Amino acid sequence: MSQQKKEKPKIIDHRHCVICGKAIPPDEQVCSPDCREKLELSKEREKKSKRMMLIIYVIMIVALIILFVLGPA
Ligand SMILES: [Zn+2]
């Protein structure tokens, strides 16, 4: 009786390009300067949209307070 251990192929430590999903070395975030540019752009857009969300929240809260204070008495 022989027990054969089937060794699973080791998955080499790697990451995926956050833009296109290509396998890349673990110390990289993107696969190419092209994808880096896209990443920077999307980060910038995310920052802007987060700021917009914050402004909308503040406006909504202020509007709610105004409605509450000046609401039908
Ligand atoms: Zn890529």
N, CA, C, O and the ligand as a Tripos MOL2 file, in Angstrom:
@<TRIPOS>MOLECULE
protein
  293   291    74     0     0
PROTEIN
NO_CHARGES

@<TRIPOS>ATOM
      1 N           0.8440   -1.2100    0.0000 N.3       1 MET1
      2 CA          0.0000    0.0000    0.0000 C.3       1 MET1
      3 C           0.8730    1.2510    0.0000 C.2       1 MET1
      4 O           1.6800    1.4980    0.8960 O.2       1 MET1
      5 N           0.6710    1.9700   -0.9930 N.am      2 SER2
      6 CA          1.4570    3.1990   -1.0570 C.3       2 SER2
      7 C           0.5270    4.4050   -1.0130 C.2       2 SER2
      8 O          -0.4600    4.5150   -1.7400 O.2       2 SER2
      9 N           0.9000    5.2660   -0.1440 N.am      3 GLN3
     10 CA          0.0940    6.4810   -0.0630 C.3       3 GLN3
     11 C           0.7770    7.5850   -0.8490 C.2       3 GLN3
     12 O           1.8840    8.0320   -0.5510 O.2       3 GLN3
     13 N           0.0650    7.9800   -1.8410 N.am      4 GLN4
     14 CA          0.6450    9.0580   -2.6420 C.3       4 GLN4
     15 C          -0.0170   10.3700   -2.2880 C.2       4 GLN4
     16 O          -1.2270   10.5530   -2.4180 O.2       4 GLN4
     17 N           0.8020   11.2430   -1.8510 N.am      5 LYS5
     18 CA          0.2670   12.5590   -1.5440 C.3       5 LYS5
     19 C           0.2600   13.3890   -2.8160 C.2       5 LYS5
     20 O           1.2890   13.6250   -3.4490 O.2       5 LYS5
     21 N          -0.9070   13.8080   -3.1500 N.am      6 LYS6
     22 CA         -0.9700   14.6700   -4.3290 C.3       6 LYS6
     23 C          -0.6920   16.1040   -3.8920 C.2       6 LYS6
     24 O          -1.4720   16.7230   -3.1680 O.2       6 LYS6
     25 N           0.3960   16.5840   -4.3390 N.am      7 GLU7
     26 CA          0.7300   17.9580   -3.9430 C.3       7 GLU7
     27 C           0.0290   18.9540   -4.8510 C.2       7 GLU7
     28 O           0.1140   18.9220   -6.0790 O.2       7 GLU7
     29 N          -0.6440   19.8060   -4.1790 N.am      8 LYS8
     30 CA         -1.2980   20.8470   -4.9610 C.3       8 LYS8
     31 C          -0.2350   21.8350   -5.4520 C.2       8 LYS8
     32 O           0.6900   22.1840   -4.7190 O.2       8 LYS8
     33 N          -0.3790   22.2600   -6.6510 N.am      9 PRO9
     34 CA          0.5650   23.2600   -7.1460 C.3       9 PRO9
     35 C           0.4570   24.5260   -6.3110 C.2       9 PRO9
     36 O          -0.6210   25.0910   -6.1210 O.2       9 PRO9
     37 N           1.6010   24.9420   -5.8300 N.am     10 LYS10
     38 CA          1.6020   26.1340   -4.9760 C.3      10 LYS10
     39 C           1.2590   27.3610   -5.8020 C.2      10 LYS10
     40 O           1.7700   27.5760   -6.9010 O.2      10 LYS10
     41 N           0.4010   28.1290   -5.2400 N.am     11 ILE11
     42 CA          0.0790   29.3780   -5.9240 C.3      11 ILE11
     43 C           1.1610   30.3990   -5.5840 C.2      11 ILE11
     44 O           1.3880   30.7410   -4.4240 O.2      11 ILE11
     45 N           1.7970   30.8560   -6.6080 N.am     12 ILE12
     46 CA          2.8530   31.8510   -6.3910 C.3      12 ILE12
     47 C           2.2110   33.1300   -5.8630 C.2      12 ILE12
     48 O           1.1690   33.5830   -6.3360 O.2      12 ILE12
     49 N           2.8800   33.6850   -4.8650 N.am     13 ASP13
     50 CA          2.3630   34.9090   -4.2610 C.3      13 ASP13
     51 C           2.2460   35.9970   -5.3200 C.2      13 ASP13
     52 O           3.2290   36.4080   -5.9350 O.2      13 ASP13
     53 N           1.0520   36.4320   -5.5030 N.am     14 HIS14
     54 CA          0.8690   37.4760   -6.5050 C.3      14 HIS14
     55 C          -0.3880   38.2710   -6.2080 C.2      14 HIS14
     56 O          -1.2130   37.8810   -5.3830 O.2      14 HIS14
     57 N          -0.5110   39.3590   -6.8780 N.am     15 ARG15
     58 CA         -1.7130   40.1780   -6.7700 C.3      15 ARG15
     59 C          -2.2860   40.3480   -8.1560 C.2      15 ARG15
     60 O          -1.7440   39.8520   -9.1440 O.2      15 ARG15
     61 N          -3.3780   41.0490   -8.2060 N.am     16 HIS16
     62 CA         -3.9650   41.3390   -9.5080 C.3      16 HIS16
     63 C          -4.0010   42.8370   -9.7070 C.2      16 HIS16
     64 O          -4.2640   43.6130   -8.7880 O.2      16 HIS16
     65 N          -3.7300   43.2080  -10.9260 N.am     17 CYS17
     66 CA         -3.8190   44.6220  -11.2780 C.3      17 CYS17
     67 C          -5.2170   45.1220  -10.9120 C.2      17 CYS17
     68 O          -6.2210   44.5420  -11.3220 O.2      17 CYS17
     69 N          -5.2670   46.1930  -10.1440 N.am     18 VAL18
     70 CA         -6.5650   46.6710   -9.6680 C.3      18 VAL18
     71 C          -7.3970   47.2700  -10.7970 C.2      18 VAL18
     72 O          -8.5890   47.5290  -10.6290 O.2      18 VAL18
     73 N          -6.7640   47.4890  -11.9420 N.am     19 ILE19
     74 CA         -7.4800   48.0730  -13.0700 C.3      19 ILE19
     75 C          -7.9530   46.9970  -14.0370 C.2      19 ILE19
     76 O          -9.1440   46.9170  -14.3380 O.2      19 ILE19
     77 N          -7.0360   46.1710  -14.5260 N.am     20 CYS20
     78 CA         -7.4220   45.2060  -15.5640 C.3      20 CYS20
     79 C          -7.4380   43.7710  -15.0530 C.2      20 CYS20
     80 O          -7.9080   42.8840  -15.7650 O.2      20 CYS20
     81 N          -6.9350   43.5080  -13.8330 N.am     21 GLY21
     82 CA         -7.0260   42.1810  -13.2570 C.3      21 GLY21
     83 C          -5.9190   41.2310  -13.6430 C.2      21 GLY21
     84 O          -5.9860   40.0490  -13.3040 O.2      21 GLY21
     85 N          -4.9020   41.7030  -14.3400 N.am     22 LYS22
     86 CA         -3.7620   40.8500  -14.7000 C.3      22 LYS22
     87 C          -2.9780   40.4960  -13.4510 C.2      22 LYS22
     88 O          -2.9160   41.2820  -12.5050 O.2      22 LYS22
     89 N          -2.3740   39.3030  -13.4470 N.am     23 ALA23
     90 CA         -1.5180   38.9190  -12.3350 C.3      23 ALA23
     91 C          -0.2480   39.7580  -12.3690 C.2      23 ALA23
     92 O           0.3640   39.9600  -13.4180 O.2      23 ALA23
     93 N           0.1250   40.2360  -11.1950 N.am     24 ILE24
     94 CA          1.3000   41.0950  -11.0940 C.3      24 ILE24
     95 C           2.0900   40.7250   -9.8510 C.2      24 ILE24
     96 O           1.5410   40.0800   -8.9570 O.2      24 ILE24
     97 N           3.3570   41.1100   -9.7600 N.am     25 PRO25
     98 CA          4.1340   40.8170   -8.5450 C.3      25 PRO25
     99 C           3.4880   41.4480   -7.3200 C.2      25 PRO25
    100 O           2.8190   42.4760   -7.4230 O.2      25 PRO25
    101 N           3.6970   40.8110   -6.1280 N.am     26 PRO26
    102 CA          3.0080   41.2760   -4.9120 C.3      26 PRO26
    103 C           3.3550   42.6950   -4.5050 C.2      26 PRO26
    104 O           2.6020   43.3400   -3.7760 O.2      26 PRO26
    105 N           4.4930   43.1790   -4.9750 N.am     27 ASP27
    106 CA          4.8660   44.5330   -4.5650 C.3      27 ASP27
    107 C           4.3940   45.5970   -5.5450 C.2      27 ASP27
    108 O           4.7360   46.7740   -5.4290 O.2      27 ASP27
    109 N           3.5990   45.1520   -6.5150 N.am     28 GLU28
    110 CA          3.0640   46.1150   -7.4730 C.3      28 GLU28
    111 C           1.5650   46.2710   -7.2600 C.2      28 GLU28
    112 O           0.9190   45.3990   -6.6770 O.2      28 GLU28
    113 N           1.0240   47.3660   -7.7260 N.am     29 GLN29
    114 CA         -0.4210   47.5890   -7.6090 C.3      29 GLN29
    115 C          -1.0840   47.4920   -8.9680 C.2      29 GLN29
    116 O          -2.2550   47.1290   -9.0770 O.2      29 GLN29
    117 N          -0.3350   47.8160   -9.9900 N.am     30 VAL30
    118 CA         -0.8770   47.7840  -11.3460 C.3      30 VAL30
    119 C           0.1400   47.1330  -12.2720 C.2      30 VAL30
    120 O           1.2970   46.9430  -11.8980 O.2      30 VAL30
    121 N          -0.2940   46.7930  -13.4830 N.am     31 CYS31
    122 CA          0.5830   46.0510  -14.3900 C.3      31 CYS31
    123 C           1.3610   46.9550  -15.3260 C.2      31 CYS31
    124 O           2.3760   46.5370  -15.8820 O.2      31 CYS31
    125 N           0.9140   48.1660  -15.5090 N.am     32 SER32
    126 CA          1.5810   49.0220  -16.4780 C.3      32 SER32
    127 C           1.3830   50.4890  -16.1250 C.2      32 SER32
    128 O           0.4780   50.8290  -15.3620 O.2      32 SER32
    129 N           2.2250   51.3620  -16.6770 N.am     33 PRO33
    130 CA          2.0420   52.8010  -16.4250 C.3      33 PRO33
    131 C           0.6630   53.2720  -16.8600 C.2      33 PRO33
    132 O           0.1010   54.2080  -16.2910 O.2      33 PRO33
    133 N           0.1290   52.6100  -17.8760 N.am     34 ASP34
    134 CA         -1.2000   52.9560  -18.3730 C.3      34 ASP34
    135 C          -2.2460   52.7280  -17.2880 C.2      34 ASP34
    136 O          -3.1150   53.5670  -17.0500 O.2      34 ASP34
    137 N          -2.1400   51.5610  -16.6300 N.am     35 CYS35
    138 CA         -3.0930   51.2350  -15.5680 C.3      35 CYS35
    139 C          -2.8620   52.1310  -14.3620 C.2      35 CYS35
    140 O          -3.8110   52.4930  -13.6650 O.2      35 CYS35
    141 N          -1.5950   52.4960  -14.1080 N.am     36 ARG36
    142 CA         -1.3170   53.3920  -12.9700 C.3      36 ARG36
    143 C          -2.0300   54.7260  -13.1600 C.2      36 ARG36
    144 O          -2.5940   55.2990  -12.2280 O.2      36 ARG36
    145 N          -1.9810   55.1940  -14.4020 N.am     37 GLU37
    146 CA         -2.6330   56.4570  -14.7140 C.3      37 GLU37
    147 C          -4.1370   56.3610  -14.4410 C.2      37 GLU37
    148 O          -4.7450   57.2560  -13.8550 O.2      37 GLU37
    149 N          -4.7140   55.2380  -14.8900 N.am     38 LYS38
    150 CA         -6.1500   55.0270  -14.6730 C.3      38 LYS38
    151 C          -6.4580   54.9540  -13.1910 C.2      38 LYS38
    152 O          -7.4770   55.4720  -12.7330 O.2      38 LYS38
    153 N          -5.5660   54.3000  -12.4340 N.am     39 LEU39
    154 CA         -5.7650   54.1670  -10.9900 C.3      39 LEU39
    155 C          -5.7570   55.5430  -10.3350 C.2      39 LEU39
    156 O          -6.6160   55.8570   -9.5110 O.2      39 LEU39
    157 N          -4.7760   56.3590  -10.7130 N.am     40 GLU40
    158 CA         -4.6870   57.7060  -10.1460 C.3      40 GLU40
    159 C          -5.9530   58.5020  -10.4730 C.2      40 GLU40
    160 O          -6.4880   59.2240   -9.6320 O.2      40 GLU40
    161 N          -6.4120   58.3500  -11.7040 N.am     41 LEU41
    162 CA         -7.6240   59.0600  -12.1320 C.3      41 LEU41
    163 C          -8.8270   58.6330  -11.3060 C.2      41 LEU41
    164 O          -9.6180   59.4670  -10.8650 O.2      41 LEU41
    165 N          -8.9590   57.3150  -11.1000 N.am     42 SER42
    166 CA        -10.1260   56.8250  -10.3630 C.3      42 SER42
    167 C         -10.0310   57.2240   -8.8950 C.2      42 SER42
    168 O         -11.0480   57.4720   -8.2490 O.2      42 SER42
    169 N          -8.7900   57.2850   -8.3620 N.am     43 LYS43
    170 CA         -8.6120   57.7280   -6.9780 C.3      43 LYS43
    171 C          -9.0540   59.1780   -6.8410 C.2      43 LYS43
    172 O          -9.7380   59.5600   -5.8920 O.2      43 LYS43
    173 N          -8.6400   59.9650   -7.8190 N.am     44 GLU44
    174 CA         -8.9680   61.3860   -7.8180 C.3      44 GLU44
    175 C         -10.4830   61.5640   -7.8750 C.2      44 GLU44
    176 O         -11.0670   62.3760   -7.1580 O.2      44 GLU44
    177 N         -11.1040   60.7630   -8.7680 N.am     45 ARG45
    178 CA        -12.5550   60.8430   -8.9250 C.3      45 ARG45
    179 C         -13.2490   60.4310   -7.6320 C.2      45 ARG45
    180 O         -14.2410   61.0370   -7.2250 O.2      45 ARG45
    181 N         -12.7050   59.3780   -6.9840 N.am     46 GLU46
    182 CA        -13.3020   58.8800   -5.7450 C.3      46 GLU46
    183 C         -13.2480   59.9580   -4.6660 C.2      46 GLU46
    184 O         -14.2060   60.1750   -3.9240 O.2      46 GLU46
    185 N         -12.0780   60.6340   -4.6050 N.am     47 LYS47
    186 CA        -11.9060   61.6880   -3.6190 C.3      47 LYS47
    187 C         -12.9520   62.7820   -3.8350 C.2      47 LYS47
    188 O         -13.5810   63.2660   -2.8940 O.2      47 LYS47
    189 N         -13.1150   63.1550   -5.1140 N.am     48 LYS48
    190 CA        -14.0720   64.2140   -5.4460 C.3      48 LYS48
    191 C         -15.4910   63.7830   -5.1140 C.2      48 LYS48
    192 O         -16.2700   64.5650   -4.5690 O.2      48 LYS48
    193 N         -15.8300   62.5340   -5.4420 N.am     49 SER49
    194 CA        -17.2040   62.0830   -5.2020 C.3      49 SER49
    195 C         -17.4660   61.9530   -3.7090 C.2      49 SER49
    196 O         -18.5920   62.1580   -3.2540 O.2      49 SER49
    197 N         -16.4120   61.6060   -2.9280 N.am     50 LYS50
    198 CA        -16.5850   61.5310   -1.4750 C.3      50 LYS50
    199 C         -16.8730   62.9160   -0.9140 C.2      50 LYS50
    200 O         -17.7130   63.0870   -0.0320 O.2      50 LYS50
    201 N         -16.1520   63.9030   -1.4490 N.am     51 ARG51
    202 CA        -16.3640   65.2750   -0.9880 C.3      51 ARG51
    203 C         -17.7850   65.7240   -1.3380 C.2      51 ARG51
    204 O         -18.4600   66.3800   -0.5450 O.2      51 ARG51
    205 N         -18.2230   65.3500   -2.5560 N.am     52 MET52
    206 CA        -19.5810   65.7060   -2.9870 C.3      52 MET52
    207 C         -20.6170   65.0820   -2.0550 C.2      52 MET52
    208 O         -21.5840   65.7360   -1.6640 O.2      52 MET52
    209 N         -20.4050   63.8060   -1.7020 N.am     53 MET53
    210 CA        -21.3190   63.1080   -0.7960 C.3      53 MET53
    211 C         -21.3950   63.8340    0.5440 C.2      53 MET53
    212 O         -22.4700   64.0050    1.1180 O.2      53 MET53
    213 N         -20.2290   64.2570    1.0260 N.am     54 LEU54
    214 CA        -20.1740   64.9530    2.3100 C.3      54 LEU54
    215 C         -20.9590   66.2510    2.2400 C.2      54 LEU54
    216 O         -21.7140   66.5850    3.1540 O.2      54 LEU54
    217 N         -20.7710   66.9850    1.1360 N.am     55 ILE55
    218 CA        -21.4830   68.2540    0.9630 C.3      55 ILE55
    219 C         -22.9860   68.0010    0.9130 C.2      55 ILE55
    220 O         -23.7650   68.7260    1.5330 O.2      55 ILE55
    221 N         -23.3920   66.9600    0.1680 N.am     56 ILE56
    222 CA        -24.8250   66.6350    0.0580 C.3      56 ILE56
    223 C         -25.3900   66.2640    1.4370 C.2      56 ILE56
    224 O         -26.4960   66.6660    1.7960 O.2      56 ILE56
    225 N         -24.6100   65.4940    2.1960 N.am     57 TYR57
    226 CA        -25.0430   65.1220    3.5480 C.3      57 TYR57
    227 C         -25.2740   66.3550    4.4030 C.2      57 TYR57
    228 O         -26.3010   66.4960    5.0680 O.2      57 TYR57
    229 N         -24.2820   67.2520    4.3660 N.am     58 VAL58
    230 CA        -24.3690   68.4610    5.1860 C.3      58 VAL58
    231 C         -25.6010   69.2720    4.7790 C.2      58 VAL58
    232 O         -26.3510   69.7530    5.6290 O.2      58 VAL58
    233 N         -25.7990   69.4160    3.4620 N.am     59 ILE59
    234 CA        -26.9570   70.1760    2.9740 C.3      59 ILE59
    235 C         -28.2490   69.5160    3.4510 C.2      59 ILE59
    236 O         -29.1730   70.2000    3.8920 O.2      59 ILE59
    237 N         -28.3130   68.1840    3.3620 N.am     60 MET60
    238 CA        -29.5220   67.4740    3.7790 C.3      60 MET60
    239 C         -29.7960   67.6610    5.2680 C.2      60 MET60
    240 O         -30.9330   67.8830    5.6860 O.2      60 MET60
    241 N         -28.7160   67.5660    6.0660 N.am     61 ILE61
    242 CA        -28.8830   67.7130    7.5190 C.3      61 ILE61
    243 C         -29.3290   69.1360    7.8520 C.2      61 ILE61
    244 O         -30.2200   69.3470    8.6740 O.2      61 ILE61
    245 N         -28.6860   70.1100    7.1930 N.am     62 VAL62
    246 CA        -29.0640   71.5120    7.4250 C.3      62 VAL62
    247 C         -30.5220   71.7220    7.0080 C.2      62 VAL62
    248 O         -31.2860   72.3770    7.7170 O.2      62 VAL62
    249 N         -30.9010   71.1680    5.8590 N.am     63 ALA63
    250 CA        -32.2770   71.3030    5.3810 C.3      63 ALA63
    251 C         -33.2500   70.6660    6.3720 C.2      63 ALA63
    252 O         -34.3180   71.2160    6.6410 O.2      63 ALA63
    253 N         -32.8800   69.5130    6.9070 N.am     64 LEU64
    254 CA        -33.7330   68.8410    7.8840 C.3      64 LEU64
    255 C         -33.8860   69.6860    9.1430 C.2      64 LEU64
    256 O         -34.9790   69.8060    9.6980 O.2      64 LEU64
    257 N         -32.7750   70.2700    9.5850 N.am     65 ILE65
    258 CA        -32.8250   71.1140   10.7880 C.3      65 ILE65
    259 C         -33.7240   72.3250   10.5320 C.2      65 ILE65
    260 O         -34.5430   72.6960   11.3730 O.2      65 ILE65
    261 N         -33.5550   72.9320    9.3600 N.am     66 ILE66
    262 CA        -34.3720   74.1010    9.0190 C.3      66 ILE66
    263 C         -35.8500   73.6870    8.9850 C.2      66 ILE66
    264 O         -36.7120   74.3830    9.5220 O.2      66 ILE66
    265 N         -36.1260   72.5480    8.3470 N.am     67 LEU67
    266 CA        -37.5020   72.0680    8.2710 C.3      67 LEU67
    267 C         -38.0610   71.8200    9.6740 C.2      67 LEU67
    268 O         -39.2230   72.1120    9.9560 O.2      67 LEU67
    269 N         -37.2120   71.2770   10.5400 N.am     68 PHE68
    270 CA        -37.6330   70.9310   11.8970 C.3      68 PHE68
    271 C         -37.9270   72.1880   12.7060 C.2      68 PHE68
    272 O         -38.8890   72.2620   13.4700 O.2      68 PHE68
    273 N         -37.0410   73.1870   12.4990 N.am     69 VAL69
    274 CA        -37.1740   74.4300   13.2660 C.3      69 VAL69
    275 C         -38.3540   75.2610   12.7250 C.2      69 VAL69
    276 O         -39.1670   75.7910   13.4830 O.2      69 VAL69
    277 N         -38.4140   75.3530   11.3730 N.am     70 LEU70
    278 CA        -39.4520   76.1950   10.7590 C.3      70 LEU70
    279 C         -40.6820   75.3870   10.3560 C.2      70 LEU70
    280 O         -41.6020   75.9120    9.7290 O.2      70 LEU70
    281 N         -40.6890   74.1330   10.7140 N.am     71 GLY71
    282 CA        -41.7670   73.2340   10.2840 C.3      71 GLY71
    283 C         -43.1320   73.7070   10.7220 C.2      71 GLY71
    284 O         -43.2600   74.6550   11.4970 O.2      71 GLY71
    285 N         -44.1690   73.0250   10.2080 N.am     72 PRO72
    286 CA        -45.5350   73.4270   10.5620 C.3      72 PRO72
    287 C         -45.7340   73.3670   12.0770 C.2      72 PRO72
    288 O         -45.5420   72.3280   12.7090 O.2      72 PRO72
    289 N         -46.1150   74.4830   12.6230 N.am     73 ALA73
    290 CA        -46.2760   74.5660   14.0770 C.3      73 ALA73
    291 C         -47.7580   74.4110   14.4300 C.2      73 ALA73
    292 O         -48.1190   74.4510   15.6070 O.2      73 ALA73
    293 ZN         -3.4770   46.5000  -15.6410 Zn       74 ZN74
@<TRIPOS>BOND
     1     1     2 1
     2     2     3 1
     3     3     4 2
     4     3     5 am
     5     5     6 1
     6     6     7 1
     7     7     8 2
     8     7     9 am
     9     9    10 1
    10    10    11 1
    11    11    12 2
    12    11    13 am
    13    13    14 1
    14    14    15 1
    15    15    16 2
    16    15    17 am
    17    17    18 1
    18    18    19 1
    19    19    20 2
    20    19    21 am
    21    21    22 1
    22    22    23 1
    23    23    24 2
    24    23    25 am
    25    25    26 1
    26    26    27 1
    27    27    28 2
    28    27    29 am
    29    29    30 1
    30    30    31 1
    31    31    32 2
    32    31    33 am
    33    33    34 1
    34    34    35 1
    35    35    36 2
    36    35    37 am
    37    37    38 1
    38    38    39 1
    39    39    40 2
    40    39    41 am
    41    41    42 1
    42    42    43 1
    43    43    44 2
    44    43    45 am
    45    45    46 1
    46    46    47 1
    47    47    48 2
    48    47    49 am
    49    49    50 1
    50    50    51 1
    51    51    52 2
    52    51    53 am
    53    53    54 1
    54    54    55 1
    55    55    56 2
    56    55    57 am
    57    57    58 1
    58    58    59 1
    59    59    60 2
    60    59    61 am
    61    61    62 1
    62    62    63 1
    63    63    64 2
    64    63    65 am
    65    65    66 1
    66    66    67 1
    67    67    68 2
    68    67    69 am
    69    69    70 1
    70    70    71 1
    71    71    72 2
    72    71    73 am
    73    73    74 1
    74    74    75 1
    75    75    76 2
    76    75    77 am
    77    77    78 1
    78    78    79 1
    79    79    80 2
    80    79    81 am
    81    81    82 1
    82    82    83 1
    83    83    84 2
    84    83    85 am
    85    85    86 1
    86    86    87 1
    87    87    88 2
    88    87    89 am
    89    89    90 1
    90    90    91 1
    91    91    92 2
    92    91    93 am
    93    93    94 1
    94    94    95 1
    95    95    96 2
    96    95    97 am
    97    97    98 1
    98    98    99 1
    99    99   100 2
   100    99   101 am
   101   101   102 1
   102   102   103 1
   103   103   104 2
   104   103   105 am
   105   105   106 1
   106   106   107 1
   107   107   108 2
   108   107   109 am
   109   109   110 1
   110   110   111 1
   111   111   112 2
   112   111   113 am
   113   113   114 1
   114   114   115 1
   115   115   116 2
   116   115   117 am
   117   117   118 1
   118   118   119 1
   119   119   120 2
   120   119   121 am
   121   121   122 1
   122   122   123 1
   123   123   124 2
   124   123   125 am
   125   125   126 1
   126   126   127 1
   127   127   128 2
   128   127   129 am
   129   129   130 1
   130   130   131 1
   131   131   132 2
   132   131   133 am
   133   133   134 1
   134   134   135 1
   135   135   136 2
   136   135   137 am
   137   137   138 1
   138   138   139 1
   139   139   140 2
   140   139   141 am
   141   141   142 1
   142   142   143 1
   143   143   144 2
   144   143   145 am
   145   145   146 1
   146   146   147 1
   147   147   148 2
   148   147   149 am
   149   149   150 1
   150   150   151 1
   151   151   152 2
   152   151   153 am
   153   153   154 1
   154   154   155 1
   155   155   156 2
   156   155   157 am
   157   157   158 1
   158   158   159 1
   159   159   160 2
   160   159   161 am
   161   161   162 1
   162   162   163 1
   163   163   164 2
   164   163   165 am
   165   165   166 1
   166   166   167 1
   167   167   168 2
   168   167   169 am
   169   169   170 1
   170   170   171 1
   171   171   172 2
   172   171   173 am
   173   173   174 1
   174   174   175 1
   175   175   176 2
   176   175   177 am
   177   177   178 1
   178   178   179 1
   179   179   180 2
   180   179   181 am
   181   181   182 1
   182   182   183 1
   183   183   184 2
   184   183   185 am
   185   185   186 1
   186   186   187 1
   187   187   188 2
   188   187   189 am
   189   189   190 1
   190   190   191 1
   191   191   192 2
   192   191   193 am
   193   193   194 1
   194   194   195 1
   195   195   196 2
   196   195   197 am
   197   197   198 1
   198   198   199 1
   199   199   200 2
   200   199   201 am
   201   201   202 1
   202   202   203 1
   203   203   204 2
   204   203   205 am
   205   205   206 1
   206   206   207 1
   207   207   208 2
   208   207   209 am
   209   209   210 1
   210   210   211 1
   211   211   212 2
   212   211   213 am
   213   213   214 1
   214   214   215 1
   215   215   216 2
   216   215   217 am
   217   217   218 1
   218   218   219 1
   219   219   220 2
   220   219   221 am
   221   221   222 1
   222   222   223 1
   223   223   224 2
   224   223   225 am
   225   225   226 1
   226   226   227 1
   227   227   228 2
   228   227   229 am
   229   229   230 1
   230   230   231 1
   231   231   232 2
   232   231   233 am
   233   233   234 1
   234   234   235 1
   235   235   236 2
   236   235   237 am
   237   237   238 1
   238   238   239 1
   239   239   240 2
   240   239   241 am
   241   241   242 1
   242   242   243 1
   243   243   244 2
   244   243   245 am
   245   245   246 1
   246   246   247 1
   247   247   248 2
   248   247   249 am
   249   249   250 1
   250   250   251 1
   251   251   252 2
   252   251   253 am
   253   253   254 1
   254   254   255 1
   255   255   256 2
   256   255   257 am
   257   257   258 1
   258   258   259 1
   259   259   260 2
   260   259   261 am
   261   261   262 1
   262   262   263 1
   263   263   264 2
   264   263   265 am
   265   265   266 1
   266   266   267 1
   267   267   268 2
   268   267   269 am
   269   269   270 1
   270   270   271 1
   271   271   272 2
   272   271   273 am
   273   273   274 1
   274   274   275 1
   275   275   276 2
   276   275   277 am
   277   277   278 1
   278   278   279 1
   279   279   280 2
   280   279   281 am
   281   281   282 1
   282   282   283 1
   283   283   284 2
   284   283   285 am
   285   285   286 1
   286   286   287 1
   287   287   288 2
   288   287   289 am
   289   289   290 1
   290   290   291 1
   291   291   292 2
@<TRIPOS>SUBSTRUCTURE
     1 MET1         2 RESIDUE 1 A MET
     2 SER2         6 RESIDUE 1 A SER
     3 GLN3        10 RESIDUE 1 A GLN
     4 GLN4        14 RESIDUE 1 A GLN
     5 LYS5        18 RESIDUE 1 A LYS
     6 LYS6        22 RESIDUE 1 A LYS
     7 GLU7        26 RESIDUE 1 A GLU
     8 LYS8        30 RESIDUE 1 A LYS
     9 PRO9        34 RESIDUE 1 A PRO
    10 LYS10       38 RESIDUE 1 A LYS
    11 ILE11       42 RESIDUE 1 A ILE
    12 ILE12       46 RESIDUE 1 A ILE
    13 ASP13       50 RESIDUE 1 A ASP
    14 HIS14       54 RESIDUE 1 A HIS
    15 ARG15       58 RESIDUE 1 A ARG
    16 HIS16       62 RESIDUE 1 A HIS
    17 CYS17       66 RESIDUE 1 A CYS
    18 VAL18       70 RESIDUE 1 A VAL
    19 ILE19       74 RESIDUE 1 A ILE
    20 CYS20       78 RESIDUE 1 A CYS
    21 GLY21       82 RESIDUE 1 A GLY
    22 LYS22       86 RESIDUE 1 A LYS
    23 ALA23       90 RESIDUE 1 A ALA
    24 ILE24       94 RESIDUE 1 A ILE
    25 PRO25       98 RESIDUE 1 A PRO
    26 PRO26      102 RESIDUE 1 A PRO
    27 ASP27      106 RESIDUE 1 A ASP
    28 GLU28      110 RESIDUE 1 A GLU
    29 GLN29      114 RESIDUE 1 A GLN
    30 VAL30      118 RESIDUE 1 A VAL
    31 CYS31      122 RESIDUE 1 A CYS
    32 SER32      126 RESIDUE 1 A SER
    33 PRO33      130 RESIDUE 1 A PRO
    34 ASP34      134 RESIDUE 1 A ASP
    35 CYS35      138 RESIDUE 1 A CYS
    36 ARG36      142 RESIDUE 1 A ARG
    37 GLU37      146 RESIDUE 1 A GLU
    38 LYS38      150 RESIDUE 1 A LYS
    39 LEU39      154 RESIDUE 1 A LEU
    40 GLU40      158 RESIDUE 1 A GLU
    41 LEU41      162 RESIDUE 1 A LEU
    42 SER42      166 RESIDUE 1 A SER
    43 LYS43      170 RESIDUE 1 A LYS
    44 GLU44      174 RESIDUE 1 A GLU
    45 ARG45      178 RESIDUE 1 A ARG
    46 GLU46      182 RESIDUE 1 A GLU
    47 LYS47      186 RESIDUE 1 A LYS
    48 LYS48      190 RESIDUE 1 A LYS
    49 SER49      194 RESIDUE 1 A SER
    50 LYS50      198 RESIDUE 1 A LYS
    51 ARG51      202 RESIDUE 1 A ARG
    52 MET52      206 RESIDUE 1 A MET
    53 MET53      210 RESIDUE 1 A MET
    54 LEU54      214 RESIDUE 1 A LEU
    55 ILE55      218 RESIDUE 1 A ILE
    56 ILE56      222 RESIDUE 1 A ILE
    57 TYR57      226 RESIDUE 1 A TYR
    58 VAL58      230 RESIDUE 1 A VAL
    59 ILE59      234 RESIDUE 1 A ILE
    60 MET60      238 RESIDUE 1 A MET
    61 ILE61      242 RESIDUE 1 A ILE
    62 VAL62      246 RESIDUE 1 A VAL
    63 ALA63      250 RESIDUE 1 A ALA
    64 LEU64      254 RESIDUE 1 A LEU
    65 ILE65      258 RESIDUE 1 A ILE
    66 ILE66      262 RESIDUE 1 A ILE
    67 LEU67      266 RESIDUE 1 A LEU
    68 PHE68      270 RESIDUE 1 A PHE
    69 VAL69      274 RESIDUE 1 A VAL
    70 LEU70      278 RESIDUE 1 A LEU
    71 GLY71      282 RESIDUE 1 A GLY
    72 PRO72      286 RESIDUE 1 A PRO
    73 ALA73      290 RESIDUE 1 A ALA
    74 ZN74       293 GROUP 0 **** ****
